[in-house]
């Protein structure tokens, strides 16, 4: 029984790491498992645009955002309070 529970944790950690790689890409800045932030919203500090990672569209071009320009948000109001505008593709109602 304990072996099954341990295997479940390993599988969950692997699945989380794959989601990070899918969202952020793999490079020297890819976070380690203990640094994982599963925030739903990603802000581009260069363009001040926020994306909904649960509704990502091809027009978002999230993969092109440089790691140093990425900022995570737990909520859309938090991003709005920080001065970010909605992505027209994944959130809509952009002010741009």
ZIFEN-V428948 format. One record per backbone hydrogen bond with DSSP energy under -1.0 kcal/mol. NH is the residue of the N-H (numbers start at 0). CO is the residue of the C=O. E is the energy in kcal/mol with one decimal. If there is no record, write none. Layout:
NH|CO|E  NH|CO|E
//
This chain:
4|0|-2.0  5|1|-2.7  6|2|-2.3  7|3|-2.0  8|4|-1.9  9|5|-2.0  10|6|-2.5  11|7|-2.4  12|8|-2.5  13|9|-2.3  14|10|-2.5  15|11|-2.3  16|12|-2.3  17|13|-2.1  18|14|-1.8  19|15|-2.2  20|16|-2.2  21|17|-2.3  22|18|-2.5  23|19|-3.2  24|20|-2.0  29|26|-1.9  34|31|-2.5  35|32|-1.1  40|72|-2.1  41|50|-2.2  42|70|-4.1  43|48|-2.9  44|68|-3.8  47|43|-2.5  49|84|-2.9  50|41|-2.8  52|39|-2.8  54|51|-1.8  59|56|-1.6  63|60|-1.4  64|61|-1.8  68|65|-2.3  69|66|-1.4  70|42|-2.0  72|40|-2.6  78|74|-1.4  79|75|-2.6  80|76|-2.7  81|77|-1.0  82|79|-1.7  83|78|-2.4  84|47|-2.8  86|49|-1.5  90|86|-1.7  91|86|-2.8
//
